Amino acid sequence: MSAVAHEKPISDSPSQEDILLESFLSLHSPEGFRAELIEGEIIVAPPPDGDHEDYIDLLIDQVKAKSKVHMQVSGAKGLRLVSGGLCPKNHVIPDATFAPKELRLFRGAPSWMEPDGVAMVAEVTSSKPDQDRIIKRHCYARAGIPLYLLIDREKSQVSLFGKPHREEYTKVHLAAFGEPLTLPAPFEFELDTKDFL
């Protein structure tokens, strides 16, 4: 009688998704660059240009000054978002993440936190605008983030996506640069986009 060697079940070996996630989490980006894992692709972006940062500053100034609810904002908060298909969790760093100050979401949060309690995320288009226009929009909707504000430099417009359902937002409001855009609760003010021109 001979002994038969039993191999470990395949399910004990790491999946491609696990390997990708582990590789991403151990990645060391050059200083000033930021890495994101979006729909199974690792994206490393250089530091933003000055115009990009100007748009974000203009947005943050208005949110801080005009919102009905006092907001905290982070320009570098990593969010872990559910993914679609077989991809590992998405790890996204919005240009700005807003949450009611009373929640103190950022205090004690890990580098990559869940999006529960986030009121709005904002992005300014850069060299790959479709990531912001399409891919990130789907990621944010799938995660149930109530509002997604996109400042689209190439189209000279601001888009506000609301009411997430599955992989899409069911409400969209657009304003050309120079036109006001109403932000709903908890913000409840008109975003002035004249300075975006």
PyMOL commands that set and color helices and strands:
alter all, ss='L'
color gray80, all
select helices_A, chain A and resi 10-12+16-25+50-66+101-103+129-142+194-196
alter helices_A, ss='H'
color red, helices_A
select strands_A, chain A and resi 34-38+41-45+71-74+78-81+90-92+96-100+112-113+120-124+147-152+157-165+168-176+181-183+189-191
alter strands_A, ss='S'
color yellow, strands_A
deselect
rebuild
show_as cartoon
